[in-house]
Amino acid sequence: MQTIKPQGASWQALIRHGEAMQGKHLADMFAQDSQRFETLHRQWGPILFDFSKQRVEQQTLTHLMELAEAQGLQGWIDSLFAGERINNSEDRAAMHWALRLPATAICKVDGEDITGKVHAQIEHMEQIVRQIRAGQWRGATGEAITDVVNIGVGGSDLGPLMVHGALTDSRLPSASPLSIHFASTMDGSQLSQLLGNLSPHSTLFIISSKSFSTIDTLTNAATARHWLQRGLGEARAGLLDCHFLGVSSALGKMTEWGIPSQNQMHLWDWVGGRYSLWSAIGLPVALNIGMQGFRELLAGAYDMDEHFRTTPWMDNLPVLLGMIGVWNTNILNINAHAILPYDGRLKELPNYFEQLEMESNGKSVNRAGEPVEYATCPIIWGNVGPNAQHAFYQLLHQGTEAVTCDFIVPARRYLEAQHDEAAPELLAQHELALANCLAQSRLLALGDAAVKGADDMPRSKRYRGNQPSSTLLLDELTPYSLGALIALYEHKVFVQSVIWDINPFDQWGVEMGKKIAVDTLDQIRGEGAAFSSTDGSTAGLLEKILRG
């Protein structure tokens, strides 16, 4: 599979096309083509992808697909779904897609029945979910579990936290009251606030860690164990059996920590942490919406997998989304991308996509270990759209930086059958959110052309426009549509990694800071080398911390 080369024919053709497009404004593109939306949008299942507000033309797409072909994208897609070891730096496959295969699918890698292993864990997960939701899982003193705390960090926290909040309207009532909580910060602040309001008699902890060695997670887990021991008595029989579940690829480490085998759920080394919510890492989600809802989440992702794997590129949502991103980053030189959901349930989505994209493609070395000569992943950021309008939209509309945006919004919400008497008022609020979403993307694209009498306004009230954006319009926000949306972005990341010739499935840049922190911790506790062994800034800060 070839390496991207700026001197390559497809790359050079794209660069020349970009130079020809530099002087074109989106307002003029819309004025000159009344069918622009019809040409530059795609509908797949519950997702309408409108990219007519991107600074592209049909010829742009042709050049982008030629580049994708030159980079061997189809071969890489085939390798991904064949379970080949495309995570070359760790010599592993990347098979998060296998976590959402239906039970009838046949998937064998190196003679191993992957589907059977995955569904054995789903069945184990279902047994636990059914027991907890029925009020049959009891604490050490016999009380039913009413609160579940997920202890994790990174993908073990961001994924389930985001999906849990997004699917609040899909929550199913349980036989006894059940609340789900999340703790990830290593300083203990989240856990401290939670424990002050929970009862040790009726609280269950899920320790989620692929390696079961992440210090953030294990520190919080140890604090939770000590809290239970103080509240219930250190010698209380069955304390660990009744109050802890574990999700990890390191079964031996879970056992060593004290989690009994029947409370352990298994991950595999071919699942990256930021791709793991489809596994038992998603247990908090299943506890909230039930296993049927969790299966619908998996089904949405699986159908997007099939769309990505089989659909021609010009109609393939992940390919289009990814290649338009390459255009913006490498040809238009736009190095910031905002995720803007117009639905409060999706407030954690920008954080989730930050990790998905920047931990995957935030690389400056290609697969051969050589420095790259081009921009890779842009800075990903964002917020819920209505909040962002009062925070950073000023920069988007009138600042000096170009920023691309993804507007994400469900078309329908607040069905009367779900929300009773409040439905008319809530529906009006949803309509307000829709109006703002469409208006903001229009103004970003068209600038003054969207404003009546703009020519008579002072320069401080003018809008340059020409800020590219896409809109992803969901029919409704459901487990199925959310699963499809997340998988869409997973595959977008993969497409871009192929064009940039980088490995999106490792994250070596995360590791060294954590290793240095271990030595620094020893110095803080007076167990390490003298301050002189570190840099002047760190030594000065350590001295201030320790000596005041």
Steps between C-alpha positions, in 0.01 A plus 500: 500500500645829385621796702349844435745703293442869429662446162254223408273570203171480691635715779632764261172506308315563826741781591449668162124468534526657847689796357222552244239487779673751731312805374154341508249595771222273618246780449590508130494121473142490631395795283637330188357152568140464613547121522806514726328333795355225280844425360696527825303307757455130569236310696578172669250344739426749778783741405490779242851628429493851347839618378373768263641765736849358457728683256484216248363432156431174321847519346646527852340170593639339185853610589457384859385154394793474261731574792322236712550247221866591467546449874344153482200579716300198385786267588521651847123464550524136396793445740310663787200271459715194438653533846852557368760652734467855373604641840859443392680665793328263746469209256124476555179498301247780554169318533265725694257438211482134607340606829180591313474198271165319520510157660442334161808657342801282430827663603810289548845650533802269520255214550337667801120545514480872574121524479452223755736663747333840462150367548602290799599826668177669390302217659703531821439874495128442450481273805657769715280775354184297553592423860585860592198652324266248666627605843643153557866602532551554870772672696689332781228596752217374281376829359419532130746701290364849431817675376768387256828692469710448187868552577710545187693756299540581131294268285382309806332819621437729202315241292249370756459849651415651162259226392335487843419872479403489134242226550326648800167488312552127443540424869293204618352491851650227718331293770673706768645855474834493318738792442821489294801715589848552353837570661822550304714780644818382672476774763192329643276808477219321313513196723508712816182683400327176409588304812364773722154437357505120464442213738763225516219252562348550154786617275667290231827600330607409146878517452558546127858483380629311198842445657384509862818695573390861435595690815207744474246218504671280757543791740128580482419131536716473812325803649163339429609177666621680813170695511305175494723342763454795734125505442431128518788365703830386355432136575151500353458175306429539132588869484698474176265238356192717555633848427750474212486407133801513268544547125851438365719295269719415802297230675787407733539857623127526574521179702810623684317824589220295652224495239355146482492328161120509474515882527760535224424598141758457229657733243749405228829658400356570152260757650646846558373682808340784300319241288381284789154630597346222285638243744424449868656844548148606396349328807382834651313568176332160507402550864332826400318402180482121534667236287250540216597867472869406517450251219333772292810716558715214370267446203529864392879475509501167314281637221738795466790251483328326210429831329867600534625162384279460192373838372669679208707789628294780345204388712698375800448724803823416688708537183338831409529636855862391525612622159332839540693527826824428310405776252444750780817409689751446221374720217307783670748493794227514765635345818206526741173308492199561727239239596171681563204286608168685533355269762585511869506120517813510280697734726780243546528422129770765428716359781452147368593598145801695628648177631387290204665729246798658675619185681464304176639738239701747708821357355805653329668173402377273221467123505862462391619707797589804292394860575201609294523805273137609523235584759312211656217522753363849562420625850156361591285698742142605552201531727124475492402749229273732706771534767772543238304785339557699819863394532712459187273566201632857501832359385331278241310789346741790529834369623818464300511120509332264254317216675301217346188384683275197526145589604322194643128511580197268510206613284237368743469492876237529776230270373183560702474136599836531675466838669127542578375852581838668461537382140377818321738725693792260462428459130517879462841496667624231264380709206699792641813284513445386140455859383822610669694206357391575143543877540853478642626267228339726236666814636838326529478395136343803332616786721352837402300332223276355773437843660255759368657844451849376580660757267373782723637353822825611669793267453470378860161348411604334173549127446763361264341151479665227293552291815447138391261276690309174471163421653411152620124486545371195688138392467493457879761440765455130576738218594506393135569843351761581767679170435511580131625855564786384723607231254486761221761709681712194587526416131558865406808489724617181330457648151712801592768281657536317168544825307753627753673159524488492880395232748177616671489212748801569725558794736862503605485873565273432796746274679820691576338778701344238726836329548670828593214566743595185695851640561356841587262340750798342674659845528178648644495222760869541578592162358666603174816666381585856598325787322824576320441195281210675325463826309505839672128571462388164641754524782371845595138384499585191707678714755197730527263203539708336771636799690234763446 
